[in-house]
Amino acid sequence: MNRTGGDLFSPALEGLNPTQRLAAGQAGGPVLVVAGAGSGKTRTLVHRVAYLVERGVEPGRILLLTFTRKAAQEMLTRARDLNPQCARVEGGTFHSLCYRLLRAHASRLGLSRQFTVIDRGDCEQLIRGVMQERGLKAKGDRQFPKARTINDIISKSRNLEASLEDAIEQWAGHLLGYLEEISQAARGFAEAKRSQSLVDYDDLLFLAEELLRDHHDLRQRFSRHWQHLLVDEYQDTNAVQARLLKLLASEHDNLMVVGDDAQSIYRFRGARVQNIFEFPQDYPGAKVIKLEQNYRSTQAILDLSNEVIAQAWHRYDKKLFTERLGGSRPVLRRPRDDRGQAGLVNERIAQLIKSGSRPEDIAVLFRASRDSYELELELTASRVPFVKVGGFRFLEASHIKDALSHLRVIANPSDFLSWQRLLMLLPGVGPKKAQAAIRHLVEAEAPELYLGRLASAPGLAGPAHSRLVELMSELSDPAATPITLVEAVIDYYEPICREAHEDYPRRLRDLEELPGLARGFSSLSEFMADVVLEPPGAYAAEAQGGRITLSTVHSAKGLEWPQVFILWATDGRLPPQMALMDPESLEEERRLMYVACTRAAGELTILAPRESYQRGRGVVNNELSRFLADLPPGLLEKPREAIFEVPQTEASPQSRGSQRQDRPFAVGGMVRHNTFGKGRVMGYQGGKKILVHFERHGLKILLLEFANLSEA
């Protein structure tokens, strides 16, 4: 078999398009297949396996590596359907391969052959023991990182091949003050694993590399055994995986890797997009073959996707095309806010289902889990069944439950589960003390008297108890709006959250979504009814005919749906604010937008709310995502949106010359009130009332004559 090309008329290559045939029919040598989204990369790999076997390569000398066991099994099953001999082809994940190598040759590394592979929970338990043994946590230090957080930092450091300090600075900057303690825990963790013959998932990769790198006979033996290496999703490999492949291919360079630089979106897991760009340099003479024919989406969707990724500063130049000509243009909707976005999506989903679409053919994608909160409520209210993939469910997050428990007992004082939860947030209060306090509350003659007995509950004392009593009294104000109540709870809960969770910055950002959800409700009972009494997904078990998919874009990679919605396509969300300061992160966010767009087969709707509520700033304007702002005209359909305006009376000829008197403060400007403090002017009602959103007290409608406002 020559190394310059294969028999493109082989039966094993039937059914492939010309470029797929070219890739699958290579005789040998290093090959990089840059496979665009929906271009049939799996099909190409399957036929590649069958072609090699057909051309006389011993099946057991072929190794197929993927990132999931399921993917490997699926590919090999399909290859076996093409040629029964493919049943003997070896395949699996990087980690399973490394496990096999180490199990057979552990003694070469001074490791017992009886080593045990430990999972995340085992790692955390081991780190916890090290912390206790070395006395790393000072007594009473509630901010000290838990074992789970330390394990995450160690794993990120190893996968990124960065120092612990760099990993902490990048992923948990608020813990830099504990660098020395975390370093000691990491050293103790490594020593404990070695002394007890324990190996974690990261160790599998690095120890296998050490085995092949430092033992020439083994490297030669395994490289000669596996004459052909095939690798899927190469853009998701990290540095050590790329080096492992170099070692395994050292005797022949018969390495075919398949991937798409435009879909490299797992940098936070250690994936290194540079691997796919450096492949031609790492393997001189490598062939680069591009798969550009798409079998998923309409050309209108591909035109948009091509332009989104064309602005990337480092990429393989390719342009997706399809024989599925026509199709409606992707639609860009600019609703007023989160509630408007949820309403538009819910309305369109109802239309699709009414016209015959199956729920399982519809997906809603978003950057972060919290981006779908409002839609979850909207779908639940409409009894639309859905499943959420990626991140955590809104009401399943402990910090969201903690905060809302205070409001739940205001709306329903007999909610003893919520009483137990909020009481156990107090220092020194466990289940027994909480139950004793609840029994004291129940001794009141009626539930509405429970709150009044909180101050005298047994076993509760001290400043924390006093703050809780003050909060519950404030929440009991019947004149307070839901948004004011939510902000009061967040003010109270924020220091508790900081003490309880090492990842409190992320959790506090989640909490900031709550005021936006409360906005627009006139009573707490209405807010609780929508948010609490019918939790998201409550009707999923009763769903008939499938469920809508709500998914983070990361979790949607590799999947497709006929109809797709993308939420929050605004700067600050997609891309997120933190990525705007880092060029590499910003490039990955562009790839994330590309992945989101290419999940759609027939209909794509992108939503970018014009405004959002930000705690401390009130309602702010949103800019369209920079990935969509500068596209050529004609790629997106942009329906005319109805934008909410604050009702204002028509100015008379006499009053037009006295604008300063009628509207003395600019809309969007900051003002100060003697009681409510600092706030932002949202608009006017007639010539006598002004709408101001105060940082600490929410939205207020004031009479200009008596408000006594001043510019802030």
C-alpha positions in Angstrom: 0.0 0.0 0.0 1.5 3.4 -0.9 1.4 6.4 1.3 0.3 8.9 -1.2 -3.3 7.8 -1.7 -5.7 4.9 -1.6 -8.0 3.1 -4.0 -10.9 5.6 -4.2 -13.0 3.0 -5.9 -13.0 0.6 -3.0 -16.4 -0.8 -2.0 -15.7 0.4 1.6 -15.8 4.0 0.3 -19.2 3.7 -1.4 -21.7 6.3 -0.4 -19.2 9.0 0.5 -18.8 12.4 -1.2 -15.5 13.1 -3.0 -13.7 14.7 -0.1 -15.0 12.1 2.4 -13.7 9.4 0.0 -10.3 11.2 -0.3 -10.0 11.3 3.5 -11.2 7.8 4.2 -9.1 6.4 1.3 -5.7 7.6 2.4 -3.1 4.9 2.3 -1.2 6.1 5.4 0.9 8.8 6.8 -0.2 11.8 8.9 -3.6 13.2 7.9 -5.6 16.0 9.4 -9.3 16.0 8.5 -10.8 19.4 9.2 -14.5 18.5 9.5 -17.0 21.4 9.5 -20.1 21.1 11.5 -22.6 18.5 10.1 -20.1 17.4 7.5 -20.2 13.7 8.3 -17.0 13.2 10.2 -18.3 10.1 12.0 -19.3 8.5 8.7 -15.8 9.3 7.3 -14.1 7.7 10.3 -16.3 4.6 10.1 -15.6 4.1 6.4 -11.9 4.8 7.1 -11.8 1.8 9.5 -13.6 -0.4 6.9 -11.2 0.7 4.2 -8.1 -0.1 6.1 -9.4 -3.6 6.9 -10.5 -4.1 3.3 -6.9 -3.2 2.1 -5.4 -5.9 4.3 -4.5 -4.2 7.6 -5.0 -6.6 10.5 -8.0 -5.3 12.4 -6.3 -5.7 15.8 -3.6 -3.3 14.5 -6.0 -0.4 14.2 -6.7 1.8 17.2 -9.7 4.2 17.3 -9.6 6.8 20.1 -12.6 9.0 21.0 -13.7 11.0 24.1 -16.6 8.8 25.1 -17.0 5.0 25.2 -20.4 5.4 23.6 -18.9 7.2 20.6 -16.3 4.5 20.1 -18.8 1.7 20.4 -21.2 3.4 17.9 -18.4 3.9 15.3 -17.1 0.3 15.6 -20.6 -1.1 15.4 -21.2 0.9 12.2 -17.8 -0.3 10.8 -18.7 -3.9 11.6 -21.9 -3.5 9.6 -19.7 -2.5 6.6 -17.2 -5.4 7.2 -17.6 -8.1 9.9 -13.9 -8.2 10.4 -14.0 -4.7 11.9 -15.3 -6.4 15.1 -11.6 -7.0 16.0 -10.6 -3.3 15.7 -9.6 -1.8 19.0 -11.3 1.3 20.2 -12.0 3.3 23.3 -11.2 6.5 25.2 -7.8 8.0 26.0 -8.3 7.2 29.6 -9.2 3.5 29.0 -6.1 3.1 26.8 -3.9 4.6 29.4 -5.4 2.3 32.1 -4.6 -0.7 30.0 -1.0 0.4 29.5 -0.4 1.1 33.2 -2.1 -2.1 34.4 0.3 -4.1 32.3 3.5 -2.2 33.1 2.9 -0.4 36.4 6.1 -1.8 37.9 8.1 0.2 35.4 7.0 3.3 37.3 7.3 1.9 40.8 3.5 1.6 40.9 1.8 -1.5 42.2 -0.1 -3.4 39.5 -3.0 -3.5 42.0 -3.4 0.3 41.9 -6.9 1.6 42.3 -8.4 4.3 40.0 -10.3 6.9 42.2 -13.1 9.1 41.2 -13.8 12.7 42.1 -15.5 11.8 45.4 -12.6 9.7 46.5 -10.2 12.5 45.6 -12.2 14.9 47.8 -12.2 12.5 50.7 -8.4 12.0 50.4 -7.8 15.8 50.3 -10.1 16.2 53.3 -8.0 13.7 55.2 -4.8 15.5 54.2 -6.2 18.9 55.4 -7.1 17.4 58.8 -3.8 15.6 59.2 -1.7 18.7 58.4 -4.0 21.1 60.3 -4.3 23.3 57.2 -7.6 24.9 58.2 -7.5 27.4 61.1 -10.2 26.9 63.7 -13.2 29.1 62.9 -12.0 30.0 59.4 -15.3 29.6 57.4 -13.7 31.0 54.2 -11.2 28.2 53.9 -11.8 26.3 50.6 -13.4 22.9 50.9 -11.9 19.7 49.6 -14.1 19.8 46.5 -12.8 23.3 45.5 -9.1 22.3 46.1 -9.6 19.2 44.0 -11.0 21.3 41.2 -8.1 23.7 41.3 -5.5 20.8 41.3 -7.2 19.2 38.3 -7.4 22.4 36.4 -3.7 23.1 37.1 -2.7 19.7 35.8 -4.9 19.7 32.7 -3.7 23.2 31.8 -0.2 22.3 32.8 -0.1 25.6 34.7 1.1 26.3 38.3 -1.3 26.2 41.1 -1.0 29.9 41.5 -1.9 30.5 37.8 -4.8 28.2 38.1 -6.1 29.9 41.2 -5.7 33.3 39.7 -7.6 32.3 36.6 -10.4 30.3 38.0 -10.7 31.2 41.7 -8.9 34.5 42.3 -10.7 35.1 45.6 -8.8 32.2 47.1 -5.3 33.5 46.3 -4.8 34.2 50.0 -4.8 30.5 50.6 -2.2 29.6 48.0 0.3 28.2 50.5 -2.4 26.0 52.2 -3.7 24.8 48.8 -0.1 24.0 47.7 0.4 21.9 50.9 -2.9 20.1 50.3 -1.8 19.3 46.7 1.5 18.0 47.8 -0.1 15.9 50.5 -2.7 14.6 48.1 0.0 13.5 45.6 2.0 11.7 48.4 -1.1 10.0 49.8 -2.0 8.7 46.3 1.4 7.3 45.8 1.7 5.7 49.2 -1.7 4.0 48.8 -1.3 3.1 45.1 -4.2 5.3 44.1 -4.5 6.9 40.6 -7.0 9.6 39.6 -8.1 10.3 36.0 -5.5 13.0 35.4 -2.8 10.6 36.6 -3.8 8.0 34.0 -2.7 10.4 31.2 0.5 11.7 32.7 1.7 8.3 34.0 1.0 6.7 30.6 3.0 9.5 28.9 5.9 8.9 31.4 5.8 5.1 30.7 6.1 5.5 26.9 8.5 8.5 27.0 11.0 6.9 29.4 10.9 3.3 28.2 12.0 3.0 24.6 11.2 -0.7 24.3 7.5 -0.2 25.3 7.1 2.8 23.1 8.5 0.9 20.1 6.4 -2.2 20.9 3.1 -0.4 21.1 3.8 1.9 18.2 4.6 -1.1 16.0 1.6 -3.0 17.3 -1.0 -0.3 16.4 -0.1 0.4 12.8 -2.9 2.9 12.3 -4.2 5.4 14.8 -7.6 7.2 14.3 -8.6 10.1 16.6 -12.0 11.8 16.8 -12.6 15.4 18.1 -9.0 16.3 18.0 -9.7 19.9 18.7 -10.7 18.8 22.2 -7.4 17.2 23.1 -5.1 18.7 25.7 -1.3 18.9 25.6 -0.6 15.6 27.2 -3.0 13.7 24.9 -1.3 15.3 21.9 2.1 14.1 23.2 0.7 10.6 23.8 -0.3 10.3 20.2 3.2 11.5 19.1 4.7 8.6 21.1 2.2 6.0 19.9 2.8 7.0 16.2 6.6 7.3 16.6 7.4 4.2 14.5 5.1 5.0 11.5 3.3 8.3 11.6 0.1 6.6 10.4 -2.1 9.0 12.3 -5.4 10.4 11.2 -7.0 13.0 13.4 -10.5 14.5 12.7 -11.7 17.7 14.2 -12.9 21.2 13.7 -11.0 24.2 15.1 -14.3 26.2 14.9 -15.8 23.9 17.5 -13.1 24.0 20.1 -15.1 25.2 23.1 -13.7 23.3 26.1 -10.7 25.4 27.1 -11.9 25.4 30.7 -11.4 21.6 30.7 -7.8 21.9 29.4 -8.6 21.5 25.7 -5.9 23.1 23.5 -7.1 24.4 20.2 -3.5 25.0 19.2 -3.1 21.2 18.8 -5.1 21.2 15.6 -3.3 24.2 14.2 0.1 22.8 15.0 -0.6 19.3 13.6 1.0 20.1 10.2 4.2 21.3 11.9 4.3 18.4 14.3 4.0 15.9 11.4 5.9 17.3 8.4 4.3 16.2 5.1 0.8 15.8 6.7 -2.1 16.1 4.4 -4.9 18.5 5.4 -8.3 17.6 4.0 -11.4 19.8 4.6 -14.9 18.5 4.8 -17.2 21.4 3.9 -20.4 19.8 2.6 -23.0 20.0 5.4 -25.8 17.4 5.7 -27.7 19.1 8.5 -28.6 22.8 7.9 -30.2 24.9 5.2 -27.9 27.2 3.2 -29.4 30.2 4.9 -28.3 29.0 8.3 -24.8 28.1 6.9 -24.4 31.5 5.4 -24.8 33.1 8.8 -22.6 30.5 10.5 -19.8 31.0 7.9 -19.8 34.7 8.5 -19.8 34.4 12.3 -16.6 32.2 12.2 -15.0 34.1 9.3 -14.2 36.9 11.7 -12.0 34.6 13.9 -8.4 35.7 13.9 -7.0 32.1 13.7 -8.8 29.5 11.8 -8.7 27.0 8.9 -10.3 28.6 6.0 -13.4 26.7 5.1 -16.9 27.4 3.9 -19.8 25.1 4.6 -22.3 24.5 1.8 -25.2 22.2 1.4 -27.5 20.8 -1.3 -30.4 21.9 0.9 -30.9 25.2 -0.9 -33.4 27.8 0.2 -34.9 27.7 3.7 -35.9 30.8 5.7 -33.3 33.2 6.9 -32.4 33.0 10.6 -34.4 35.5 12.5 -33.1 38.1 15.0 -35.6 39.2 17.6 -34.9 42.2 19.9 -37.6 42.0 22.7 -37.6 44.6 25.4 -36.3 42.3 28.2 -36.0 38.8 29.6 -39.8 38.5 30.1 -40.4 39.6 26.5 -37.8 37.1 25.3 -39.4 34.3 27.2 -42.8 35.3 25.8 -41.6 35.3 22.2 -40.0 31.9 22.5 -43.0 30.4 24.3 -45.3 31.8 21.7 -43.3 30.5 18.7 -42.9 27.1 20.4 -46.7 26.9 20.7 -47.1 27.8 17.0 -44.6 25.1 16.0 -46.3 22.4 18.0 -49.7 23.5 16.7 -48.4 23.2 13.2 -47.2 19.7 13.7 -43.6 20.0 15.1 -42.7 17.5 17.8 -41.4 18.9 21.1 -38.2 16.9 20.8 -37.4 18.6 17.6 -37.1 22.0 19.3 -34.2 23.2 21.4 -33.4 26.4 23.2 -29.7 27.1 23.7 -27.9 29.6 26.0 -24.4 30.4 27.4 -25.0 29.9 31.1 -27.6 27.9 33.0 -29.2 31.0 34.6 -30.0 32.5 31.2 -33.0 30.3 30.9 -34.6 31.0 34.2 -37.4 33.2 32.9 -38.2 30.9 30.0 -38.4 28.0 32.4 -41.1 29.8 34.3 -42.9 30.7 31.1 -42.9 27.2 29.8 -44.0 25.8 33.2 -46.9 28.3 33.3 -48.0 27.2 29.8 -47.6 23.5 30.8 -45.0 22.9 28.1 -42.9 19.9 29.0 -39.1 20.3 28.8 -35.8 18.9 29.9 -32.8 21.0 30.9 -29.3 19.9 30.0 -26.1 21.4 31.3 -25.6 23.4 34.5 -28.1 23.2 37.3 -31.8 23.7 37.3 -33.0 27.0 38.7 -34.8 25.8 41.8 -32.4 22.9 42.3 -29.5 25.2 43.2 -29.0 25.3 46.9 -28.3 29.1 47.0 -31.5 29.9 45.1 -33.4 27.6 47.5 -31.8 29.3 50.5 -32.8 32.8 49.3 -36.3 31.9 48.3 -37.1 30.0 51.5 -37.4 33.4 53.3 -40.0 34.6 50.8 -41.8 31.2 50.9 -42.6 31.5 54.6 -43.9 35.0 54.1 -46.3 33.8 51.4 -47.1 30.6 53.4 -46.1 30.6 57.1 -46.9 26.9 57.3 -44.1 26.0 54.9 -42.1 24.2 57.5 -39.5 22.9 55.0 -38.6 26.4 54.2 -38.5 27.4 57.9 -36.1 24.5 58.5 -33.9 25.6 55.6 -33.6 29.3 56.6 -33.1 28.5 60.3 -30.3 26.2 59.5 -28.4 29.0 57.8 -27.9 30.5 61.2 -24.5 29.7 62.8 -24.7 26.8 65.2 -28.2 25.8 64.2 -28.6 22.2 63.1 -31.7 20.1 62.5 -32.5 19.6 66.2 -32.4 23.3 67.1 -34.3 24.2 63.9 -37.1 21.7 64.8 -37.3 23.0 68.4 -37.7 26.6 67.0 -40.4 25.4 64.6 -42.3 23.7 67.4 -42.2 27.0 69.3 -43.6 28.8 66.2 -46.4 26.3 65.8 -47.5 26.9 69.4 -49.1 30.1 68.1 -52.8 29.9 67.6 -52.6 30.7 63.9 -49.9 30.6 61.1 -50.0 34.3 60.7 -48.7 34.7 64.2 -45.6 32.5 63.6 -43.4 35.4 62.6 -44.2 37.2 65.8 -42.8 34.3 67.9 -39.5 34.1 65.9 -37.7 36.5 68.3 -38.4 34.3 71.3 -37.7 30.9 69.7 -35.5 28.7 72.0 -32.0 28.0 71.1 -31.7 31.0 68.8 -29.7 34.0 70.0 -27.0 36.4 69.0 -26.5 38.9 66.2 -27.3 36.5 63.4 -30.7 35.7 65.0 -31.4 39.4 65.4 -30.7 40.1 61.7 -33.1 37.3 60.7 -35.8 38.7 62.9 -35.3 42.2 61.4 -35.4 40.7 57.9 -38.6 38.8 58.5 -40.2 41.9 59.9 -39.1 43.9 56.8 -40.5 41.2 54.5 -43.8 41.3 56.3 -44.5 44.9 55.0 -47.7 44.4 52.9 -46.9 47.6 50.9 -43.5 46.3 49.7 -43.2 45.2 46.1 -41.8 41.8 45.2 -38.7 43.3 43.7 -38.0 45.2 47.0 -38.5 42.0 49.0 -36.1 40.1 46.8 -33.4 42.7 47.1 -33.8 42.7 50.9 -33.4 38.9 51.0 -30.3 39.2 48.8 -28.8 41.8 51.1 -29.3 39.5 54.0 -28.2 36.3 52.3 -25.1 37.7 50.5 -22.7 37.4 53.6 -24.1 33.9 54.3 -23.4 32.8 50.8 -19.9 34.2 51.0 -19.2 32.1 54.1 -20.9 28.9 52.9 -19.6 28.6 49.3 -16.0 29.0 47.9 -17.5 29.7 44.5 -19.6 32.5 45.9 -18.8 34.9 43.0 -20.7 32.6 40.6 -23.6 32.0 43.0 -23.9 35.8 43.7 -24.2 36.4 40.0 -27.0 33.8 39.9 -28.8 35.6 42.8 -28.7 38.8 40.8 -31.1 37.2 38.4 -33.9 37.0 41.0 -34.8 40.7 41.1 -35.2 40.6 37.3 -37.7 37.7 37.7 -39.6 39.6 40.4 -39.9 42.7 38.2 -43.4 43.1 36.9 -45.2 41.2 39.6 -47.6 43.3 41.8 -47.7 40.9 44.7 -45.5 38.4 46.4 -48.2 35.7 46.2 -48.2 36.0 42.4 -44.4 35.9 42.3 -44.3 32.8 44.5 -47.1 31.1 42.6 -45.1 31.5 39.3 -41.6 30.7 40.7 -42.2 28.4 43.6 -45.5 26.5 43.6 -45.0 25.2 40.1 -41.3 24.5 39.8 -39.7 24.2 36.3 -40.2 20.8 34.8 -43.1 19.9 37.0 -45.0 18.5 34.1 -42.2 16.7 32.4 -43.2 13.3 33.8 -46.6 13.7 32.3 -45.3 14.8 28.9 -46.9 13.1 25.9 -44.9 13.1 22.7 -41.6 14.3 24.0 -40.1 17.4 25.6 -38.5 20.6 24.6 -34.8 20.7 25.2 -33.2 23.5 27.1 -29.4 23.3 27.0 -26.2 25.2 27.5 -24.3 25.4 24.2 -21.5 23.4 25.6 -23.9 20.5 26.3 -25.4 20.8 22.9 -22.2 20.2 20.9 -22.6 17.3 18.6 -26.4 17.4 18.6 -28.9 18.9 16.2 -32.6 19.9 16.1 -34.9 21.1 13.3 -35.8 24.2 15.2 -33.3 26.1 17.5 -33.6 29.3 19.6 -30.5 31.1 21.0 -31.1 33.2 24.0 -29.3 36.3 25.2 -27.2 37.1 22.1 -25.9 40.3 23.8 -22.5 41.6 24.8 -22.1 40.6 28.5 -24.0 37.3 28.0 -22.7 35.8 24.8 -19.9 36.7 25.0 -19.9 37.1 28.8 -18.4 40.1 30.4 -15.3 38.3 31.7 -14.3 37.2 28.2 -14.1 40.7 26.9 -10.8 41.3 28.6 -9.1 38.1 27.3 -8.5 37.7 23.5 -8.3 33.9 23.7 -11.5 33.6 25.7 -13.2 36.0 23.3 -12.2 33.8 20.4 -13.6 30.7 22.1 -16.9 32.6 22.7 -17.0 33.3 19.0 -16.6 29.6 18.4 -19.4 29.0 20.9 -21.7 31.2 18.9 -20.8 29.2 15.8 -21.6 25.9 17.5 -24.9 27.3 18.6 -25.9 28.4 15.1 -24.9 25.1 13.5 -27.1 23.0 15.8 -30.1 24.2 13.8 -31.3 22.2 10.8 -34.3 24.1 9.5 -35.2 27.2 11.6 -33.0 29.4 13.7 -34.2 32.2 15.9 -31.7 34.4 17.8 -32.9 36.6 20.6 -31.2 39.6 22.1 -33.1 41.6 24.7 -32.7 45.3 24.5 -32.5 45.8 28.3 -31.9 43.9 31.5 -32.0 44.5 35.2 -28.7 44.7 37.0 -28.7 44.9 40.7 -27.1 48.2 41.8 -27.6 49.8 38.4 -31.2 49.1 37.7 -32.4 48.7 34.1 -29.5 49.0 31.6 -29.4 48.8 27.8 -27.9 45.8 26.1 -25.7 45.9 23.0 -26.2 43.2 20.4 -23.5 40.5 20.6 -20.4 41.7 18.7 -20.5 38.4 16.8 -23.7 39.5 15.1 -23.4 43.3 15.1 -21.1 43.6 12.0 -22.5 40.9 9.7 -23.1 41.7 6.1 -26.7 42.7 5.4 -29.3 40.2 4.4 -28.2 37.3 6.5 -30.7 37.9 9.3 -34.4 38.6 9.1 -35.2 41.4 11.6 -38.9 41.8 12.3 -40.0 45.2 13.6 -40.4 44.9 17.4 -42.9 46.7 19.6 -40.8 48.6 22.1 -42.3 49.6 25.5 -42.5 53.3 26.1 -43.4 55.0 29.4 -46.8 56.7 28.8 -46.3 60.4 28.5 -48.9 63.2 27.9 -48.7 65.3 24.8 -47.0 68.6 25.7 -49.0 71.7 25.0 -47.6 74.6 22.9 -47.2 76.6 26.2 -45.3 73.8 27.9 -42.9 72.9 25.0 -40.7 75.8 25.9 -40.5 74.7 29.6 -39.1 71.2 29.2 -36.7 71.8 32.1 -39.6 72.5 34.4 -41.7 69.4 33.3 -38.8 67.0 33.0 -35.9 68.3 35.1 -33.9 65.1 35.0 -32.7 63.2 31.9 -34.0 59.7 31.4 -31.1 57.4 32.3 -29.5 59.9 34.5 -28.8 59.4 38.2 -30.7 61.2 41.0 -30.7 61.2 44.8 -33.7 61.0 47.2 -33.6 61.8 50.9 -35.2 58.5 51.9 -34.6 56.1 49.0 -31.0 57.2 48.2 -29.4 56.9 44.7 -31.5 55.8 41.7 -31.7 56.0 37.9 -34.5 57.9 36.1 -36.5 55.4 34.0 -39.1 57.9 32.5 -42.0 60.2 33.2 -45.8 59.7 33.5 -47.4 62.9 32.3 -45.8 66.1 33.6 -46.2 65.4 37.3 -44.8 61.9 37.9 -41.3 60.5 37.6 -40.2 56.9 37.5 -37.0 56.1 39.3 -35.3 52.8 40.0 -33.5 53.1 43.3 -30.5 50.9 44.0 -31.8 49.8 47.4 -35.5 50.2 47.1 -36.4 49.2 43.5 -38.8 51.1 41.2 -40.8 54.0 42.6 -43.3 56.4 41.0 -42.9 59.8 42.6 -44.7 63.2 42.4 -42.1 65.6 41.1 -43.6 68.4 43.2 -42.9 66.6 46.5 -40.0 64.2 45.6 -37.3 66.8 46.3 -34.9 65.0 44.0 -31.4 66.2 43.2 -28.8 65.1 40.6 -26.5 62.4 41.9 
